[in-house]
Amino acid sequence: MPIESLEIIGYDLESGTYPSTVYANMAATSLSWRWELDGDELTITPEELGATFGDRWSGDSLSGGSRPNPGREGSGNVPYEVSGQRATSA
């Protein structure tokens, strides 16, 4: 199933975090997420999903994954790994 989504990310000056709203074709309602940056470490917490995504930049590469929060393991909330490369303009 192709997954399509739009994520709108803002900045919360008081907490120093980046709240976001995700609209996806696989969800009936929007999802609230919170991005936190600490140097090269990125943590994304999707509030409704009971999981935490951790990512680390190393130069132009990133790697990390998502893990269910304790007690939230199960169907539809499984761990996964990701990796990627920073896009550059020509």
N, C-alpha and C positions, 0 to 999 in steps of 0.2 A: 504494500500500500504506500503510495507516495505521500510524504508528509510535507505540508506547506504551513508556514507560520510567519508571523510578523511580530517582532519584539520592539517595544518602545522603551528606551532606557533614559532615565533622568538622573539627577544628582541631588542628594539630600545633604545640604551643607552642615546641618546640626549633627548628623551621625557620621558624615564622611563616607556614606555608602551610596550605591547606585540602585534605587528601586526600579523595577521594570514590570511591564505588563506584556504578557505573551498571548497572542491570538492564534490558535492553531486549528486546522481543519479536523483534527482528531479529538477535540474537546468541545463540549457544548457551551462552556463559558470561558472567559479569559482567566489566565493564571497569573498570580502575583509572585515575582521572584525578587531576590535582593542580591546584588553583586557587591563583593568586598575585595579591595585590592590592598596587598601588603607587599611592596616591592615587586618581585616577579611572581608572587603567589596570588591566585585568583580563587575565591570561593563563591559559588553561586548556590543560594538556598531557595528552592521553589517551595514556598510556604505550604501549599495544599498537597504536595506530592510526598512529603515525609522522606526526602532524600537530600543529600548534600553533594554538590559537584565540586571537586578540587582540581586545579589546573596549575601548571608551572611553566613559565616561559624560560627558555634557554636560548639566548640569541634570537634567531628568527623562528625557532620551533617551539611548539607547545605540546604537552602531554598531560594526561590526567584521566579522570573518570568520575563516575557517579556511584555513590554507595547509599543504600537505604539507611535511614536513621534507625538506631536500635528499636526493635519492636515493630518496625514497618516493613520488614522483609516479606516477600511473597509475590503472588501473581501481579504483573503489571508494574512492579517496582523492583527490578533486578539490577545488579551491578553491571556497569559497562565501562569500557576504556575508549578514549579518543586520542587522536594526535593530529597535528596540523602544522601548517607553515604560514608565516605572515605574508600577506599579499603585498606585492611591490608594484608601483606604477612604472610604466615604460617611458 
